Amino acid sequence: MAKAELRCIEESCGASYALTDERTACARCGNLLDARYEWNDLGGAPHGEKLRELWKTRKMSLAPEDLSGVWRFREMLPFLPEGGRIITLREGNTPLLDAPRAAAYAGLDALAFKHQGFNPTGSFKDNGMTAGVTQGAAIGKKIVACVSTGNTSASMAAYAAVGGLQAVIFIPAGQIAAGKLAQALEYGALTIQVEANFDTTWKLVFHMVEQAGVYLLNSVNPFRLEGQKTIAVEIMEQLGWEPPDWIVLPGGNLGNCSAFGKGLRELHELGVISRLPRLAIIQAEGSAPLYNLLCRASTENREPREIGLQPVENPQTLATAIKIGAPASWKKALREISATRGVVEKVTEQEIADAKAVIGQAGIGCEPASAASLAGAKKLVAQGIIHPQDHVVGVLTGNLLKDPGYTLAYHQGSLSHSKQGREIPIEPRFGNKPISVPPDPAAIQKLLDSQRR
């Protein structure tokens, strides 16, 4: 068992706290916290081989903790005491799908998608929520809460229901996809719609919730990210522990990319993998505060942390899952970009929509924010940053059915987005508009014949 504690991410501060402390920020300096471990005798290449074999053996087990694609790797999550109660929906175990059509679109020789939309509630949040809700229950919390653009609320509501906890969610009114809202309601969460965007709602709720003794399960919760880092572990396992050159993933609140980087660094420290893949974080053009920060830092030849993140006051994107102008985990994300020699890029609404349609035509499908991965990979190939022969894994964070309204509008040619007060139509370059015919066999046959030409 590794020694575990919560520790401030600011190295110059170094404050540490017990795992049972429910705070999400350092009392001394206000920065976020990490779960940190001293691995004892687990480190080093020989021990890495033992871990790989142990995790492989557990695939044959029917124990609930081994059927989970998170808790099967529980040596990476040593914050939970041995024998502790695990709240699980058999999350994880999501596929790594080869996508030759999407690869060709991006200008790559090959591309695989890690599809988190196959999770129980249809998004990557389930990997984190099993860990976060489990920890909340372990320290005796009865009520859990989150501010959400959709996926977090759906996932938290489901896991709270399984664990017998009360779920309270705060959502920005009118800015959450119907599929995600329906999930939260169906799972029984108390749902509060705030007439504001995500960032304003977050500011209103953050201290209110913590002062009320409610357990907060946004990505500022370090245990959430501990669960999400197992997505990276699973990718490495599916690749035979041979890291790809790049992992490309969307960036919203920046918790997931932070979790990926932390997980990869720990795998390397434990001797499970021999090198680190590079991370590419992709933001929507109208909601790209991290991209903006790095551009400014490059222009001014200054350190990004010295400048500080300038929030996007009114973020604009139809990819609502990454519509966040003041990401809480930006300092963690900077750390992982540095550790992996990563990059940050932004993509337009048109690029996201087209990439989403291409992923759909490959028979895979995803929600809008997920498609930023493919759009970003294509852009980075065009810039010469990713090379055509590089081994690339794109992360799809959510299921196609999360936002059916977006998909229908794109294919029907009615999708548009706001930019500087104007509505900009999105061209359905890969559209598949439904065709109406009268109830006449001859008319139907004529249509079918025309499609065969």
Residue pairs with C-beta under 8 A, 6 or more apart in sequence:
1 40
1 78
1 82
2 37
2 38
2 39
2 40
2 42
2 75
2 78
3 37
3 38
3 40
4 19
4 35
4 36
4 37
4 38
4 78
4 79
5 16
5 17
5 18
5 19
5 35
5 36
6 16
6 17
6 18
6 19
6 21
6 23
6 33
6 34
6 35
6 36
6 222
7 14
7 15
7 16
7 17
7 33
7 34
7 36
8 14
8 15
8 16
8 26
8 28
8 29
8 31
8 32
8 33
8 34
9 31
9 32
9 33
9 34
9 331
9 332
9 335
10 26
10 29
10 31
10 331
13 26
13 28
13 29
13 31
15 26
15 27
15 28
15 29
16 36
17 23
17 27
17 33
19 35
19 79
19 135
20 139
22 136
22 139
22 141
22 210
22 215
23 33
23 210
24 32
24 33
24 210
24 216
24 218
24 220
24 221
24 222
25 31
25 32
25 33
25 220
26 32
26 33
31 331
32 220
32 222
32 328
32 329
32 331
32 332
33 222
34 222
34 262
34 332
35 79
35 222
35 223
35 225
35 226
37 78
37 266
39 269
39 270
41 47
42 51
42 75
42 270
43 269
43 270
43 271
44 270
44 271
45 271
46 271
47 270
47 271
48 267
48 270
48 271
48 272
48 273
49 271
51 75
51 270
51 272
52 237
52 241
52 272
54 75
55 72
55 73
55 237
56 237
58 66
58 72
59 66
59 72
61 67
64 71
64 86
64 88
64 90
65 71
65 72
65 74
65 86
65 88
66 72
67 88
67 90
67 93
68 86
68 88
68 90
68 91
68 92
68 93
68 130
69 90
69 91
69 92
69 93
69 94
69 127
69 230
69 234
70 77
70 88
70 91
70 92
70 127
70 130
70 131
70 227
70 230
71 77
71 86
71 88
71 130
72 92
73 230
73 233
73 234
74 80
76 226
76 229
76 230
76 233
76 263
76 266
76 267
77 131
77 226
77 227
77 230
79 135
79 223
79 226
80 86
80 134
80 135
80 138
81 138
84 134
84 138
85 134
85 137
85 138
86 130
86 134
87 130
87 133
87 134
87 137
87 159
87 162
87 163
88 130
88 134
88 162
89 120
89 121
89 126
89 130
89 158
89 159
89 162
90 120
91 119
91 120
91 126
91 127
91 129
91 130
92 119
92 126
92 127
92 230
92 231
92 234
93 118
93 234
94 114
94 115
94 116
94 117
94 118
94 119
94 231
94 234
95 114
95 115
95 118
96 112
96 113
96 114
96 115
96 235
96 238
96 239
96 393
97 112
97 113
97 114
97 115
97 364
98 110
98 111
98 112
99 111
99 112
99 113
99 359
99 362
99 364
99 394
100 110
100 111
100 362
101 358
101 361
101 362
102 111
102 113
102 355
102 358
102 359
102 362
102 364
102 374
102 394
103 109
103 110
103 111
105 355
105 358
105 374
105 378
106 374
106 377
106 378
106 381
106 392
107 378
107 381
107 382
107 388
108 377
108 381
108 386
108 388
108 390
108 392
109 388
109 389
110 391
110 392
111 374
111 377
111 392
111 393
111 394
112 392
112 393
112 394
113 359
113 364
113 366
113 373
113 393
113 394
113 395
113 396
114 231
114 234
114 235
114 238
114 393
114 394
114 395
114 396
115 364
115 366
115 396
116 123
116 124
116 126
116 127
116 231
116 395
116 396
116 397
116 398
117 123
117 365
117 366
117 367
117 370
117 396
117 397
117 398
117 399
117 400
117 402
118 399
119 125
119 126
119 127
120 126
120 158
121 151
121 154
121 155
121 158
121 183
122 151
122 154
122 183
122 398
122 399
122 401
122 402
123 151
123 154
123 155
123 321
123 367
123 397
123 398
123 399
123 402
124 151
124 228
124 231
124 256
124 395
124 397
124 398
125 151
125 152
125 154
125 155
125 156
125 228
126 155
126 158
126 159
127 227
127 228
127 230
127 231
128 155
128 219
128 223
128 224
128 225
128 226
128 227
128 228
128 255
128 259
129 152
129 155
129 156
129 158
129 159
129 217
129 224
129 227
130 159
130 227
131 223
131 224
131 226
131 227
131 228
132 144
132 156
132 159
132 217
132 221
132 223
132 224
132 227
133 144
133 156
133 159
133 160
133 162
133 163
133 165
133 217
134 163
134 223
135 223
136 144
136 165
136 215
136 217
137 163
137 165
139 215
141 165
141 213
141 214
141 215
142 165
142 166
143 165
143 166
143 167
143 168
143 213
143 214
143 215
144 156
144 160
144 165
144 166
144 167
144 168
144 214
144 215
144 216
144 217
145 167
145 168
145 169
145 170
145 205
145 209
145 214
145 215
145 216
145 217
146 152
146 153
146 156
146 169
146 170
146 216
146 217
146 218
147 169
147 170
147 171
147 198
147 201
147 202
147 205
147 206
147 218
148 154
148 156
148 169
148 170
148 171
148 176
148 180
148 184
148 198
148 218
149 171
149 172
149 175
149 176
149 180
149 198
149 252
149 320
149 321
149 323
149 324
150 171
150 176
150 177
150 179
150 180
150 181
150 320
150 321
150 402
151 180
151 321
151 397
151 398
151 402
152 169
152 217
152 218
152 219
153 169
153 171
153 176
153 180
153 181
153 183
153 184
153 189
153 191
154 180
154 183
154 184
154 187
156 167
156 169
156 189
156 217
157 167
157 169
157 183
157 184
157 187
157 188
157 189
158 183
158 187
160 166
160 167
160 187
160 189
161 167
161 187
161 188
166 190
167 184
167 187
167 188
167 189
167 190
168 189
168 190
168 192
168 209
168 214
169 184
169 189
169 190
169 191
169 192
170 192
170 194
170 201
170 204
170 205
171 181
171 184
171 191
171 192
171 193
171 194
171 201
172 193
172 194
172 196
172 197
172 198
172 200
172 201
173 193
173 194
173 195
173 196
175 197
175 198
175 320
175 323
176 320
177 320
177 367
177 402
177 403
177 405
177 406
178 403
178 404
178 405
179 401
179 402
179 403
179 404
180 402
180 403
181 191
184 191
185 191
194 200
194 201
194 204
194 205
196 204
197 314
197 315
197 323
197 325
198 315
198 323
198 324
198 325
199 311
199 315
199 324
199 325
199 326
202 218
202 326
202 328
206 216
209 216
210 216
215 221
217 224
218 224
218 253
218 255
218 328
219 225
219 253
219 254
219 255
219 256
219 258
219 328
219 329
220 255
220 328
220 329
224 255
225 255
225 256
225 258
225 259
225 262
225 329
225 332
226 259
227 259
228 255
228 256
228 259
228 260
228 263
229 259
229 260
229 262
229 263
229 266
230 263
231 256
231 259
231 260
231 263
231 395
232 247
232 259
232 260
232 263
232 264
232 267
233 263
233 267
233 272
235 244
235 247
235 393
236 242
236 243
236 264
236 267
236 272
236 273
239 393
241 272
241 273
243 264
243 273
243 274
243 275
243 276
243 277
244 277
244 390
244 391
244 392
244 393
245 277
245 278
245 386
245 390
245 391
245 392
246 277
246 278
246 279
246 280
246 377
246 386
246 390
246 391
246 392
246 393
247 260
247 277
247 278
247 279
247 280
247 392
247 393
247 394
247 395
248 279
248 280
248 282
248 373
248 374
248 376
248 377
248 380
248 392
248 393
248 394
248 395
249 256
249 257
249 260
249 279
249 280
249 281
249 282
249 373
249 394
249 395
249 397
250 256
250 281
250 282
250 283
250 319
250 321
250 322
250 369
250 370
250 372
250 373
250 376
250 395
250 397
251 257
251 281
251 282
251 283
251 290
251 322
251 327
251 333
251 344
251 372
252 283
252 287
252 321
252 322
252 323
252 324
252 327
252 369
253 324
253 327
253 328
253 329
254 281
254 290
254 327
254 328
254 329
254 330
254 332
254 333
255 328
255 329
255 332
256 395
256 397
257 279
257 281
257 333
257 336
258 329
258 332
258 333
258 335
258 336
260 279
260 336
260 395
261 279
261 332
261 333
261 335
261 336
261 337
261 339
261 340
261 342
262 332
262 336
264 273
264 276
264 277
264 340
265 276
265 336
265 339
267 273
268 274
268 275
268 276
276 339
276 340
277 340
277 393
278 340
278 341
278 342
278 343
279 336
279 337
279 340
279 342
279 343
280 342
280 343
280 344
280 345
280 376
280 377
280 380
280 385
280 386
281 290
281 333
281 337
281 342
281 343
281 344
281 345
282 344
282 345
282 346
282 347
282 372
282 373
282 375
282 376
283 289
283 290
283 291
283 322
283 344
283 345
283 346
283 347
283 372
284 315
284 317
284 319
284 322
284 323
284 346
284 347
284 349
284 352
284 369
284 372
285 317
285 346
285 347
285 348
285 349
286 312
286 315
286 316
286 317
286 349
286 417
286 419
287 312
287 315
287 316
287 317
287 322
287 323
287 324
287 325
288 312
288 346
289 309
289 310
289 311
289 312
289 325
289 326
289 327
289 330
290 309
290 327
290 330
290 333
290 334
290 344
291 344
291 345
291 346
292 310
292 312
293 304
293 307
293 308
293 309
293 310
293 330
294 304
294 337
294 344
296 302
296 307
296 310
297 303
297 304
297 306
297 307
300 307
304 334
305 331
305 334
309 326
309 327
309 330
311 325
311 326
312 325
312 326
313 325
314 325
315 323
315 324
315 325
316 323
316 417
316 418
316 419
317 323
317 349
317 352
317 417
318 349
318 352
318 353
318 368
318 406
318 415
318 417
319 349
319 352
319 367
319 368
319 369
319 371
319 372
320 368
320 369
320 403
321 367
321 368
321 369
321 370
321 397
321 398
321 402
322 369
322 372
327 333
336 342
337 343
337 344
343 380
343 385
345 376
345 379
345 380
347 355
347 372
347 375
347 376
347 379
348 375
349 417
349 424
349 426
350 426
350 427
351 375
351 378
351 379
352 368
352 369
352 371
352 372
352 375
353 368
353 371
353 410
353 415
353 426
353 428
354 375
354 429
354 430
355 371
355 372
355 373
355 374
355 375
355 378
356 366
356 368
356 370
356 371
356 374
356 406
356 407
356 410
357 410
357 411
357 428
357 429
357 430
357 431
357 432
358 374
358 430
359 365
359 366
359 370
359 371
359 374
359 396
360 366
360 400
360 407
361 430
364 396
365 399
365 400
366 396
366 397
366 398
366 399
366 400
367 397
367 398
367 399
367 400
367 402
367 403
367 406
368 403
368 406
369 397
369 398
370 395
370 396
370 397
370 398
371 396
373 394
373 395
373 396
374 394
377 386
377 392
377 394
380 386
381 387
381 388
386 392
400 407
406 415
409 415
410 426
410 428
410 431
411 428
411 431
411 432
411 433
411 434
412 428
412 431
412 433
412 434
413 428
413 431
413 433
415 425
415 426
415 428
416 423
416 424
416 425
416 426
417 423
417 424
417 426
418 424
435 447
437 443
437 444
437 447
